[in-house]
Amino acid sequence: SVYQTITSPGATARAVAPGDVIVWYTDGLVECRGADGNQFGDRRLQRALRRLDPAHLDPTSVHGFLAAELAAHLGGLPPGDDMTLVVARVEAPAPA
């Protein structure tokens, strides 16, 4: 699945494979309100992730895409809270 979510804090194990891209974010991202007063929200984040081109899932591109989506949502307003967005790709283990 392009988007899997863990809804409660705590330790959770997920199987990952080389090439998988993982996105971590804080509540400041999904709770930030745009000029219309609406939060960015989990659904908007899910829709954005589904629009990603599978051929361009490098962490820098994914981060830039999500940052642009957030900036468009904010419409020039400053974010109302701090936020963290981390994107990483699982690499194959190096040969021994």
RAZIMO-V136368 format. One record per residue. OMEGA is omega as a letter, one per 30 degrees, with the letter a starting at -180 (* if undefined). Layout:
# RAZIMO-V136368
{{OMEGA} {OMEGA}}
This chain:
# RAZIMO-V136368
{{l} {a} {l} {a} {l} {a} {a} {l} {l} {a} {l} {l} {l} {l} {l} {a} {l} {a} {l} {l} {a} {l} {l} {l} {l} {a} {l} {l} {a} {a} {a} {a} {l} {a} {l} {l} {a} {l} {l} {l} {l} {a} {l} {l} {l} {l} {l} {a} {l} {l} {a} {l} {a} {l} {a} {a} {l} {a} {a} {l} {l} {l} {l} {l} {a} {l} {l} {l} {l} {l} {l} {l} {a} {l} {l} {l} {l} {l} {a} {a} {l} {l} {l} {l} {l} {l} {l} {l} {l} {l} {l} {l} {l} {l} {a} {*}}
